[in-house]
Amino acid sequence: MPWFVYKDDLFIPVDIKALTINEAVSAGLPIAREVLGVVDRYCLYEVGGEVIIEYWRDKELSVKLIYANDPARALMRFYDAERSGLVRCSSVS
């Protein structure tokens, strides 16, 4: 499955090499920092082989890293899970 960065309503293919969630979070941090400047926290959603990592700056700006064949559909599932409280967030160290 391919990786995408979602920003400004665009899905941008990116080359990410990650075998674990922790590797994916670490690999996405430089991309998120390039877009946001500073990353305070990230939120994680993983289901059915799809992964979405949302990186945040403060409470207003975010960028998402998406691992899915259909990133638009995965994003809709992410938003449903977020509304249901199924997305977990952590601070960036």
SVG drawing of the C-alpha trace seen along z (x, -y; Angstrom):
<svg xmlns="http://www.w3.org/2000/svg" viewBox="-19 -27 32 33">
<polyline fill="none" stroke="black" stroke-width="0.4" points="0.0,0.0 1.2,-3.5 1.7,-6.4 0.2,-9.9 0.5,-13.2 -2.9,-14.9 -2.6,-18.7 -4.6,-21.5 -7.2,-19.0 -4.6,-17.1 -3.3,-13.6 0.4,-13.8 2.3,-10.4 5.4,-10.1 8.1,-7.5 7.9,-6.2 9.8,-3.1 8.2,-1.8 7.5,1.7 6.0,0.6 3.7,-2.2 6.6,-3.7 8.7,-3.8 5.9,-5.4 5.4,-8.1 9.1,-8.8 9.3,-8.8 6.4,-11.2 7.7,-13.7 10.2,-15.5 7.5,-15.9 5.1,-17.3 7.7,-19.6 8.4,-20.9 4.7,-21.7 3.8,-22.9 7.1,-24.1 6.5,-22.6 4.7,-19.4 3.2,-19.2 1.3,-15.9 0.1,-13.2 -3.1,-11.2 -3.2,-7.6 -5.9,-5.6 -5.2,-2.0 -7.7,0.5 -7.8,3.1 -4.2,2.5 -4.8,-1.2 -3.0,-3.8 -3.6,-7.5 -1.2,-9.6 -2.4,-13.2 0.4,-15.6 -0.7,-18.7 0.7,-22.2 -1.3,-23.8 -5.0,-23.0 -5.4,-24.6 -3.0,-23.2 -2.5,-19.6 -1.2,-17.4 -2.0,-13.7 0.1,-10.8 -2.1,-8.1 -1.2,-4.5 -4.1,-3.2 -4.9,-2.1 -7.9,-4.5 -6.8,-7.5 -10.1,-9.4 -12.1,-6.5 -9.6,-5.9 -9.8,-9.6 -13.6,-9.3 -13.3,-6.3 -10.7,-8.3 -13.2,-11.2 -15.9,-8.7 -13.6,-7.1 -12.5,-10.5 -16.2,-11.4 -16.6,-8.1 -13.5,-8.7 -11.5,-5.9 -8.5,-7.9 -5.7,-8.1 -3.3,-11.0 0.1,-11.3 2.6,-14.2 5.7,-14.4 8.8,-14.1"/>
</svg>
